[in-house]
Amino acid sequence: MIDTSKQGKIFLSPPHLSGNEWKYMKDAIDSNWIAPLGPNVDAFENELAHYVGAAGAVAVSSGTAAIHLALILLDVKKGDTVFCSSLTFVASANPILYQGAEPVFIDSEPETWNMSPEALKRAFQEANLTGKLPRAVIVVDLYGQSAKMDEILALCNQYDVPLIEDSAESLGSTYKGQSCGTLGKFGVFSFNGNKIITTSGGGMLVSDDLEALKKARFLATQARDPAPHYQHSEIGFNYRMSNILAGIGRAQLENIEERVATKRLIFSYYYEELSGIPGLHFMPELKNTRSNRWLTTLTINENITGISSNKLLHSLTEKNIEARPVWKPLHLQPLFKGIKYYPHNEHSLSDQLFMTGICLPSGTNITEIEMMRVINCLKDTLKNPAKIG
Ligand SMILES: *Cc1c(COP(=O)(O)O)cnc(C)c1O
């Protein structure tokens, strides 16, 4: 038998260079634009805004920084509350704490794994009764899938609360033909190393409100007042993206549609091989939406398979395959102990997704042979659940 543990490591979602990175970086270096501003930054902002169909964009040092700026622009401050999806990466909610505000977490619903409009409705109703509506809502588009935006926007509009769409994982995804990240007042993208396109680290804030974006640029460059000397009347941040990294981003963005197609193909490949196995359920795609399928994700029903998602993850790790559990919901994190939480119904769906869900290697540079290695490992383990220690 082949000792697969000796085979090369398969990563979850490694960076994938697309070809022109060096050209744009070289332009930056040749022209001495090594600053957190410059032609690549301007072009990357314009190209991304154009691609998603937003009026404008501001390139920043991370997706987290973009969320932070959106909260500041919406005047979120100490004593305020912000409603936020619970099933997400901690970066969705950390900026709420930066502002001294308090998050309130909202559960997922089964058709998108994203914010439950039912739970959101209850949260709004209770907040309204106590006379303390949230200052903003942060909705996450998880693993490339948009949330139920019509229902969520209707509730936000009813209570006149602005929406921030955290599309860090969902560049290239659409909701009823409209790009994810453009459905709320502000949208956020991330170009961290594991995202569908990367600048090694970076983010983008998008909006149709150009005045607000102008303010975001001001805040992201230390809030320097228009004066010949260095004068400051507000707290500023050093959040701008470097012109070199924006060059990488421009090259990566050229291939975004191809990337989405590849991610979707990876999903189909896993789906065809594994969806027939009783007890396995792949993350759904809501009708009239296009998920970029950033990560292929599925749940394992231990009652049917006889093996838990943890044990399955363990067997993948043993074969040098990087897979991950679904995000641990934020309402379960020690950091957010005691924070208010609204489950979807009498059950908390995000708890269940966390306990049963795994993300499979989904890098756009994965090979068919590597995918077969993942599939065979899963099939072997599921066939012999008793063999796993
Ligand atoms: C990656 C990610 C972020 C943060 O982006 P960074 O660029 O790493 O700061 C925020 N929200 C979600 C859902 C993410 O996956």
The ligand as an ORCA input file, in Angstrom:
! r2SCAN-3c Opt
* xyz 0 1
  C     -10.940     36.924      6.400
  C     -12.166     37.478      7.005
  C     -12.207     38.763      7.575
  C     -10.994     39.601      7.846
  O     -10.216     39.906      6.803
  P      -8.656     40.238      7.029
  O      -8.261     40.784      5.714
  O      -7.990     38.961      7.393
  O      -8.575     41.257      8.117
  C     -13.427     39.252      8.024
  N     -14.542     38.522      7.953
  C     -14.541     37.283      7.433
  C     -15.830     36.540      7.360
  C     -13.357     36.705      6.967
  O     -13.344     35.460      6.501
*
